[in-house]
C-alpha cells in the first residue's frame, strides 16, 4: 500500500511537471509567433524602397493593398508574400523548437502580432495574407480554397476587402466540413479579420468602397 501511494505521488508530480513544461512551451510559442507576426513588412519595404511612410498613404494600413497604392506592384506582392510566410514560419519553427501541440499558439500569436503590433501602437494590418500563412501548414486544403476564392474575387470584383473577407470566412467553413479541430480557432480568426475590415464594411453598404485600380483616391 505504501509503495502504491508513493507511485501515485510520483506520477502526480511527473504529470504536474509535464503540464508546467507544456504550458511554458505554449506561452513561448505564443510569444514567438507574436514577434514574427508583428514584423511590419509593408512599412519596412516601402521605407527601404524610398516610398516614404506607408501609414501616410491611402488608408494608412501596412498591408499589401495599401502598399499597392504607392504604385509599386512588386512591393505590394513582396509584402503579401512576407506577411503570409511569417505566419507559416512561426508555426513550423514553434513545432520544431517545442512540439506539435504549440502550433495553434504560434498561429494565434502570429495573427494577433500582425493585427496589433506593439511597435506601431497596435495599429497593424487586416490579416488576410497572414491567415493564409496560418492555413498552409495547419490545414493545406483550406489554404488552397482560401487562395482560390481570394484570387478569383480579386480578378472579378476587384474589391480587395470583399475578396479578403470572403476568403477569411471560407477558412472556418472548410474546417467545419473537414471536421477539423482547428474550427473554433479559425472561426475566431475570421471574426478578427472581419472586425479589422469594419470600416470597409461601412463603405460597402454605402457603395463607396473603391476598386483596385480605381482612379478614385482610396481611403481604406
C-alpha positions in Angstrom: 0.0 0.0 0.0 2.8 2.4 0.9 4.6 1.6 -2.4 1.4 2.2 -4.3 0.9 5.5 -2.6 4.5 6.6 -3.5 3.9 5.5 -7.1 0.8 7.6 -7.3 2.6 10.6 -5.9 5.4 10.2 -8.3 3.0 10.0 -11.2 1.2 13.1 -10.0 4.4 15.0 -9.7 5.5 13.9 -13.2 2.1 14.9 -14.5 2.4 18.4 -12.9 5.9 18.8 -14.3 4.8 17.8 -17.8 1.9 20.2 -17.6 4.1 23.0 -16.5 6.6 22.3 -19.3 3.8 22.2 -21.9 2.3 25.4 -20.5 5.8 27.1 -20.8 6.2 25.8 -24.3 2.8 27.1 -25.3 3.5 30.5 -23.9 6.9 30.7 -25.6 5.3 29.7 -28.9 2.6 32.4 -28.5 5.3 35.0 -27.8 7.5 33.8 -30.6 4.5 33.9 -33.0 3.7 37.4 -31.9 7.2 38.6 -32.5 7.3 37.2 -36.0 3.8 38.3 -36.8 4.4 41.8 -35.6 7.1 42.5 -38.2 5.6 45.3 -40.4 6.9 44.2 -43.8 4.8 46.7 -45.6 6.2 49.6 -43.6 9.8 48.3 -43.8 9.8 47.6 -47.5 8.2 50.9 -48.6 10.8 52.8 -46.5 13.7 50.8 -47.9 12.3 51.5 -51.4 12.2 55.2 -50.8 8.4 55.3 -50.9 8.1 57.1 -47.5 5.9 56.0 -44.6 3.1 53.8 -45.8 1.0 55.0 -42.9 0.8 58.4 -44.6 -0.6 56.9 -47.8 -4.1 55.9 -48.7 -5.8 54.2 -45.7 -2.6 54.2 -43.6 -2.7 50.4 -43.4 0.5 48.5 -43.5 -0.9 45.6 -45.7 -0.3 44.8 -49.3 -3.4 46.5 -50.6 -2.2 49.9 -49.3 1.4 49.2 -50.4 -0.1 48.8 -53.9 -1.2 52.4 -53.6 2.4 53.5 -53.7 2.4 52.5 -57.4 4.7 49.6 -56.9 3.2 46.2 -57.7 6.4 44.3 -56.8 6.5 45.9 -53.4 2.9 45.0 -52.8 3.5 41.4 -54.0 6.5 41.1 -51.8 4.6 42.5 -48.8 1.8 40.0 -49.3 4.2 37.0 -49.6 6.2 38.0 -46.5 3.0 38.7 -44.4 1.9 35.3 -45.4 5.1 33.4 -44.8 5.9 35.0 -41.4 2.9 33.1 -40.0 3.9 29.9 -41.7 7.4 30.2 -40.4 6.2 30.9 -36.8 4.2 27.7 -36.8 6.8 25.5 -38.4 9.6 26.8 -36.1 7.5 26.5 -33.0 6.7 22.9 -33.9 10.4 22.3 -34.4 11.6 24.0 -31.2 8.8 22.9 -28.9 6.1 20.4 -30.0 3.2 20.0 -32.5 0.8 21.0 -29.7 2.2 24.5 -29.8 1.2 25.2 -33.4 -2.1 26.8 -32.5 -0.4 29.1 -30.1 2.2 30.2 -32.6 -0.6 30.8 -35.1 -2.6 32.9 -32.7 0.5 34.9 -31.8 1.3 35.5 -35.4 -2.1 36.8 -36.3 -2.5 38.9 -33.3 1.0 40.3 -33.8 0.2 41.3 -37.4 -3.1 42.9 -36.4 -1.9 44.6 -33.3 1.9 45.1 -33.4 3.2 46.8 -30.2 5.9 48.6 -32.3 3.2 50.5 -34.2 1.0 51.3 -31.3 -1.1 48.2 -32.0 -2.2 49.5 -35.5 -1.4 46.7 -37.8 -2.7 45.1 -41.0 -6.0 43.4 -41.6 -4.7 39.8 -41.5 -5.8 38.3 -44.8 -2.4 37.3 -46.0 -1.3 36.2 -42.5 -4.4 34.0 -42.1 -3.5 32.3 -45.4 0.0 31.7 -44.0 -1.5 30.0 -40.9 -3.6 27.7 -43.1 -0.7 26.5 -45.2 0.9 24.3 -42.5 -2.2 23.6 -40.4 -4.9 22.9 -43.0 -3.5 22.8 -46.6 -6.8 22.0 -48.2 -8.4 25.1 -46.6 -5.4 27.1 -47.7 -5.9 26.1 -51.4 -9.6 27.0 -51.2 -8.8 30.3 -49.4 -6.3 31.3 -52.0 -8.6 30.3 -54.9 -11.5 32.4 -53.5 -9.3 35.3 -52.8 -7.7 35.4 -56.2 -10.9 34.8 -58.1 -12.8 37.6 -56.4 -9.8 40.0 -56.8 -9.8 39.3 -60.5 -13.5 39.6 -61.0 -14.9 42.1 -58.4 -11.6 43.9 -58.0 -12.6 44.9 -54.4 -9.8 43.9 -52.1 -11.9 44.0 -48.9 -14.7 41.7 -50.3 -12.1 39.2 -51.6 -10.2 39.2 -48.3 -13.3 38.9 -46.1 -14.8 36.2 -48.2 -11.6 34.2 -48.2 -11.3 34.6 -44.4 -14.9 33.3 -43.9 -14.1 30.3 -46.0 -11.4 29.1 -43.5 -13.7 28.1 -40.6 -16.3 26.8 -43.1 -13.8 24.4 -44.7 -12.5 23.4 -41.3 -16.1 22.6 -40.2 -16.7 20.5 -43.4 -13.4 18.6 -42.7 -14.3 18.2 -39.0 -11.0 19.8 -38.1 -10.1 20.5 -34.5 -8.9 23.9 -35.7 -12.5 25.1 -36.4 -13.0 27.1 -33.2 -9.7 28.8 -33.7 -10.2 29.6 -37.3 -13.7 30.9 -36.6 -12.2 33.3 -34.1 -9.5 34.3 -36.6 -12.1 35.0 -39.3 -14.1 37.2 -36.9 -10.9 39.2 -36.1 -10.3 39.7 -39.9 -13.9 40.9 -40.3 -13.5 43.2 -37.3 -10.4 44.8 -38.9 -12.5 45.4 -42.0 -15.3 47.1 -40.2 -14.7 50.5 -42.0 -14.6 48.7 -45.3 -18.0 47.1 -44.5 -19.5 50.5 -43.8 -18.2 51.8 -47.1 -19.6 48.7 -48.9 -23.0 49.4 -47.5 -22.8 53.0 -48.8 -21.4 51.9 -52.2 -18.3 54.0 -51.7 -15.7 51.2 -51.4 -13.0 51.7 -54.1 -12.0 49.0 -56.5 -8.4 48.1 -57.2 -7.0 50.3 -59.9 -9.8 52.9 -59.4 -8.9 56.5 -60.1 -10.8 57.4 -57.0 -8.5 58.1 -54.2 -8.8 55.0 -51.9 -9.3 55.6 -48.3 -9.4 52.2 -46.8 
